[in-house]
């Protein structure tokens, strides 16, 4: 699901939540909420995709999980 894919992407990149947040242009608390399944992001998906592509990390699983995610609010 989406929170797990975000966490996996962050861990594959060997980044902390704070570092990942800085890269995708959001606050640490936002990444924390994503990984806890409390909010579904819209605004940062473009930045996450660009980061994954630049660093040769898989994005398709993140995108699919995001598109199918039913939990949380929308940001």
C-alpha positions, 0 to 999 in steps of 0.5 A, a space after each residue: 500500500 502507499 505508506 509502505 511504498 513511500 517508506 520503502 522508497 525512503 529506505 532504498 535511498 538510505 535517507 531519513 524522513 527529514 532528508 527525504 522531506 527536504 528532497 521532495 519539498 515538504 515538511 518532515 511531519 508530512 512524510 511522517 503522516 504519509 508513512 503513517 497512512 494519515 494523508 495522501 499527497 498530491 502536490 509532492 508526487 511530481 518531486 518524488 517521481 523526479 527523485 526516483 528517476 534521478 536516483 534510479 529508484 523504482 517509482 511505478 510501485 509508489 505511483 500505483 500504490 498512490 493511485 489505489 490508496 483509499 486512506 487518509 486525507 488529501 494534501 
